[in-house]
Amino acid sequence: MIKNKGQDTISAADYLAIKSKPAPGNKFKAEPVTTGGVKYDSTKEGKYSHTLDYRKRLPPGTPDRVLFYRRQVRFDFYINGILITYYKLDFLVYYEDGRIEFIDVKGLKKGSVWRTFVIKQNLMLAVYGIRVETR
């Protein structure tokens, strides 16, 4: 028998039954997609990468021509040397004209997921001076 909070004991069989349940799906209800051999967290994120790839192929001198981009760039937030949280930016985009954009691809813009993103978006601005744009 195994001790469990709120109960005196739980049988090993019950414990194994609980532990063997399949993991829940994506907490954002997004469908992961693999495109061009790259796995994206959502279909919308995958489609946006296609847009960036298209802009990379534009002729030199074309407005909004992308030189390159990076995916899933991590930013850490420390207070007094302790890691409090982190934020993974979907796309860091470098344009031919010298601009740099920080882009997060969002589907549903409501609920707790959106509120958490807004907090981290504000942290990015306060800590790093970076304005994260949504698509």
C-alpha positions as protocol buffer text, in pm:
chain_id: "A"
residue {
  index: 1
  type: MET
  ca { x: 0 y: 0 z: 0 }
}
residue {
  index: 2
  type: ILE
  ca { x: 116 y: 351 z: -85 }
}
residue {
  index: 3
  type: LYS
  ca { x: 42 y: 661 z: 125 }
}
residue {
  index: 4
  type: ASN
  ca { x: -159 y: 927 z: -63 }
}
residue {
  index: 5
  type: LYS
  ca { x: -262 y: 1278 z: 42 }
}
residue {
  index: 6
  type: GLY
  ca { x: -624 y: 1290 z: 155 }
}
residue {
  index: 7
  type: GLN
  ca { x: -641 y: 911 z: 185 }
}
residue {
  index: 8
  type: ASP
  ca { x: -478 y: 667 z: 418 }
}
residue {
  index: 9
  type: THR
  ca { x: -349 y: 430 z: 152 }
}
residue {
  index: 10
  type: ILE
  ca { x: -384 y: 335 z: -214 }
}
residue {
  index: 11
  type: SER
  ca { x: -316 y: -7 z: -360 }
}
residue {
  index: 12
  type: ALA
  ca { x: -26 y: -60 z: -597 }
}
residue {
  index: 13
  type: ALA
  ca { x: -271 y: -167 z: -869 }
}
residue {
  index: 14
  type: ASP
  ca { x: -472 y: 156 z: -830 }
}
residue {
  index: 15
  type: TYR
  ca { x: -152 y: 358 z: -834 }
}
residue {
  index: 16
  type: LEU
  ca { x: -34 y: 191 z: -1157 }
}
residue {
  index: 17
  type: ALA
  ca { x: -377 y: 244 z: -1315 }
}
residue {
  index: 18
  type: ILE
  ca { x: -358 y: 617 z: -1236 }
}
residue {
  index: 19
  type: LYS
  ca { x: 2 y: 649 z: -1361 }
}
residue {
  index: 20
  type: SER
  ca { x: -66 y: 459 z: -1685 }
}
residue {
  index: 21
  type: LYS
  ca { x: -337 y: 697 z: -1808 }
}
residue {
  index: 22
  type: PRO
  ca { x: -238 y: 868 z: -2133 }
}
residue {
  index: 23
  type: ALA
  ca { x: -104 y: 1220 z: -2107 }
}
residue {
  index: 24
  type: PRO
  ca { x: -356 y: 1495 z: -2190 }
}
residue {
  index: 25
  type: GLY
  ca { x: -328 y: 1669 z: -2527 }
}
residue {
  index: 26
  type: ASN
  ca { x: -173 y: 2008 z: -2592 }
}
residue {
  index: 27
  type: LYS
  ca { x: -277 y: 2249 z: -2318 }
}
residue {
  index: 28
  type: PHE
  ca { x: -337 y: 2515 z: -2584 }
}
residue {
  index: 29
  type: LYS
  ca { x: -558 y: 2277 z: -2787 }
}
residue {
  index: 30
  type: ALA
  ca { x: -327 y: 2336 z: -3083 }
}
residue {
  index: 31
  type: GLU
  ca { x: -253 y: 2064 z: -3334 }
}
residue {
  index: 32
  type: PRO
  ca { x: 122 y: 2011 z: -3383 }
}
residue {
  index: 33
  type: VAL
  ca { x: 231 y: 1997 z: -3747 }
}
residue {
  index: 34
  type: THR
  ca { x: 550 y: 1890 z: -3922 }
}
residue {
  index: 35
  type: THR
  ca { x: 632 y: 2078 z: -4239 }
}
residue {
  index: 36
  type: GLY
  ca { x: 957 y: 2068 z: -4431 }
}
residue {
  index: 37
  type: GLY
  ca { x: 1094 y: 1827 z: -4170 }
}
residue {
  index: 38
  type: VAL
  ca { x: 1044 y: 2082 z: -3892 }
}
residue {
  index: 39
  type: LYS
  ca { x: 793 y: 2026 z: -3610 }
}
residue {
  index: 40
  type: TYR
  ca { x: 579 y: 2326 z: -3512 }
}
residue {
  index: 41
  type: ASP
  ca { x: 354 y: 2359 z: -3208 }
}
residue {
  index: 42
  type: SER
  ca { x: 54 y: 2462 z: -3419 }
}
residue {
  index: 43
  type: THR
  ca { x: -70 y: 2471 z: -3775 }
}
residue {
  index: 44
  type: LYS
  ca { x: -77 y: 2851 z: -3760 }
}
residue {
  index: 45
  type: GLU
  ca { x: 290 y: 2860 z: -3655 }
}
residue {
  index: 46
  type: GLY
  ca { x: 380 y: 2626 z: -3942 }
}
residue {
  index: 47
  type: LYS
  ca { x: 195 y: 2846 z: -4192 }
}
residue {
  index: 48
  type: TYR
  ca { x: 373 y: 3155 z: -4062 }
}
residue {
  index: 49
  type: SER
  ca { x: 709 y: 2984 z: -4118 }
}
residue {
  index: 50
  type: HIS
  ca { x: 605 y: 2931 z: -4482 }
}
residue {
  index: 51
  type: THR
  ca { x: 545 y: 3307 z: -4508 }
}
residue {
  index: 52
  type: LEU
  ca { x: 893 y: 3374 z: -4372 }
}
residue {
  index: 53
  type: ASP
  ca { x: 1047 y: 3117 z: -4608 }
}
residue {
  index: 54
  type: TYR
  ca { x: 871 y: 3288 z: -4900 }
}
residue {
  index: 55
  type: ARG
  ca { x: 1006 y: 3627 z: -4790 }
}
residue {
  index: 56
  type: LYS
  ca { x: 1358 y: 3479 z: -4779 }
}
residue {
  index: 57
  type: ARG
  ca { x: 1326 y: 3396 z: -5151 }
}
residue {
  index: 58
  type: LEU
  ca { x: 1227 y: 3750 z: -5254 }
}
residue {
  index: 59
  type: PRO
  ca { x: 1477 y: 3935 z: -5477 }
}
residue {
  index: 60
  type: PRO
  ca { x: 1733 y: 4156 z: -5297 }
}
residue {
  index: 61
  type: GLY
  ca { x: 1603 y: 4505 z: -5229 }
}
residue {
  index: 62
  type: THR
  ca { x: 1239 y: 4395 z: -5202 }
}
residue {
  index: 63
  type: PRO
  ca { x: 1060 y: 4544 z: -4899 }
}
residue {
  index: 64
  type: ASP
  ca { x: 1015 y: 4294 z: -4613 }
}
residue {
  index: 65
  type: ARG
  ca { x: 1277 y: 4057 z: -4752 }
}
residue {
  index: 66
  type: VAL
  ca { x: 1386 y: 3821 z: -4473 }
}
residue {
  index: 67
  type: LEU
  ca { x: 1755 y: 3740 z: -4444 }
}
residue {
  index: 68
  type: PHE
  ca { x: 1702 y: 3464 z: -4188 }
}
residue {
  index: 69
  type: TYR
  ca { x: 1500 y: 3378 z: -3882 }
}
residue {
  index: 70
  type: ARG
  ca { x: 1543 y: 3177 z: -3564 }
}
residue {
  index: 71
  type: ARG
  ca { x: 1275 y: 2966 z: -3395 }
}
residue {
  index: 72
  type: GLN
  ca { x: 1195 y: 2903 z: -3029 }
}
residue {
  index: 73
  type: VAL
  ca { x: 1441 y: 3156 z: -2886 }
}
residue {
  index: 74
  type: ARG
  ca { x: 1449 y: 3134 z: -2506 }
}
residue {
  index: 75
  type: PHE
  ca { x: 1461 y: 3438 z: -2278 }
}
residue {
  index: 76
  type: ASP
  ca { x: 1518 y: 3385 z: -1904 }
}
residue {
  index: 77
  type: PHE
  ca { x: 1384 y: 3609 z: -1628 }
}
residue {
  index: 78
  type: TYR
  ca { x: 1595 y: 3622 z: -1313 }
}
residue {
  index: 79
  type: ILE
  ca { x: 1536 y: 3806 z: -988 }
}
residue {
  index: 80
  type: ASN
  ca { x: 1830 y: 3822 z: -745 }
}
residue {
  index: 81
  type: GLY
  ca { x: 2004 y: 3547 z: -940 }
}
residue {
  index: 82
  type: ILE
  ca { x: 1708 y: 3307 z: -921 }
}
residue {
  index: 83
  type: LEU
  ca { x: 1538 y: 3190 z: -1240 }
}
residue {
  index: 84
  type: ILE
  ca { x: 1173 y: 3285 z: -1197 }
}
residue {
  index: 85
  type: THR
  ca { x: 1041 y: 3191 z: -1539 }
}
residue {
  index: 86
  type: TYR
  ca { x: 1131 y: 3188 z: -1905 }
}
residue {
  index: 87
  type: TYR
  ca { x: 965 y: 3273 z: -2234 }
}
residue {
  index: 88
  type: LYS
  ca { x: 1010 y: 3102 z: -2569 }
}
residue {
  index: 89
  type: LEU
  ca { x: 967 y: 3338 z: -2861 }
}
residue {
  index: 90
  type: ASP
  ca { x: 824 y: 3170 z: -3171 }
}
residue {
  index: 91
  type: PHE
  ca { x: 1024 y: 3366 z: -3431 }
}
residue {
  index: 92
  type: LEU
  ca { x: 1314 y: 3612 z: -3423 }
}
residue {
  index: 93
  type: VAL
  ca { x: 1318 y: 3760 z: -3774 }
}
residue {
  index: 94
  type: TYR
  ca { x: 1607 y: 3951 z: -3934 }
}
residue {
  index: 95
  type: TYR
  ca { x: 1517 y: 4165 z: -4236 }
}
residue {
  index: 96
  type: GLU
  ca { x: 1741 y: 4282 z: -4518 }
}
residue {
  index: 97
  type: ASP
  ca { x: 1682 y: 4649 z: -4425 }
}
residue {
  index: 98
  type: GLY
  ca { x: 1826 y: 4588 z: -4075 }
}
residue {
  index: 99
  type: ARG
  ca { x: 1500 y: 4552 z: -3885 }
}
residue {
  index: 100
  type: ILE
  ca { x: 1457 y: 4277 z: -3629 }
}
residue {
  index: 101
  type: GLU
  ca { x: 1113 y: 4154 z: -3528 }
}
residue {
  index: 102
  type: PHE
  ca { x: 1015 y: 3945 z: -3228 }
}
residue {
  index: 103
  type: ILE
  ca { x: 704 y: 3749 z: -3323 }
}
residue {
  index: 104
  type: ASP
  ca { x: 477 y: 3515 z: -3133 }
}
residue {
  index: 105
  type: VAL
  ca { x: 208 y: 3332 z: -3329 }
}
residue {
  index: 106
  type: LYS
  ca { x: -116 y: 3311 z: -3132 }
}
residue {
  index: 107
  type: GLY
  ca { x: -446 y: 3148 z: -3213 }
}
residue {
  index: 108
  type: LEU
  ca { x: -705 y: 3219 z: -2947 }
}
residue {
  index: 109
  type: LYS
  ca { x: -653 y: 3553 z: -2774 }
}
residue {
  index: 110
  type: LYS
  ca { x: -846 y: 3491 z: -2455 }
}
residue {
  index: 111
  type: GLY
  ca { x: -834 y: 3283 z: -2141 }
}
residue {
  index: 112
  type: SER
  ca { x: -551 y: 3197 z: -1906 }
}
residue {
  index: 113
  type: VAL
  ca { x: -307 y: 3112 z: -2186 }
}
residue {
  index: 114
  type: TRP
  ca { x: -349 y: 3460 z: -2334 }
}
residue {
  index: 115
  type: ARG
  ca { x: -319 y: 3627 z: -1992 }
}
residue {
  index: 116
  type: THR
  ca { x: 5 y: 3438 z: -1924 }
}
residue {
  index: 117
  type: PHE
  ca { x: 139 y: 3547 z: -2262 }
}
residue {
  index: 118
  type: VAL
  ca { x: 53 y: 3913 z: -2190 }
}
residue {
  index: 119
  type: ILE
  ca { x: 245 y: 3893 z: -1860 }
}
residue {
  index: 120
  type: LYS
  ca { x: 550 y: 3750 z: -2038 }
}
residue {
  index: 121
  type: GLN
  ca { x: 511 y: 4005 z: -2319 }
}
residue {
  index: 122
  type: ASN
  ca { x: 524 y: 4281 z: -2057 }
}
residue {
  index: 123
  type: LEU
  ca { x: 826 y: 4116 z: -1890 }
}
residue {
  index: 124
  type: MET
  ca { x: 1006 y: 4114 z: -2227 }
}
residue {
  index: 125
  type: LEU
  ca { x: 947 y: 4487 z: -2261 }
}
residue {
  index: 126
  type: ALA
  ca { x: 1039 y: 4568 z: -1899 }
}
residue {
  index: 127
  type: VAL
  ca { x: 1348 y: 4347 z: -1871 }
}
residue {
  index: 128
  type: TYR
  ca { x: 1491 y: 4339 z: -2223 }
}
residue {
  index: 129
  type: GLY
  ca { x: 1328 y: 4643 z: -2388 }
}
residue {
  index: 130
  type: ILE
  ca { x: 1184 y: 4411 z: -2655 }
}
residue {
  index: 131
  type: ARG
  ca { x: 834 y: 4455 z: -2793 }
}
residue {
  index: 132
  type: VAL
  ca { x: 687 y: 4117 z: -2892 }
}
residue {
  index: 133
  type: GLU
  ca { x: 436 y: 4131 z: -3175 }
}
residue {
  index: 134
  type: THR
  ca { x: 160 y: 3876 z: -3225 }
}
residue {
  index: 135
  type: ARG
  ca { x: 45 y: 3727 z: -3552 }
}
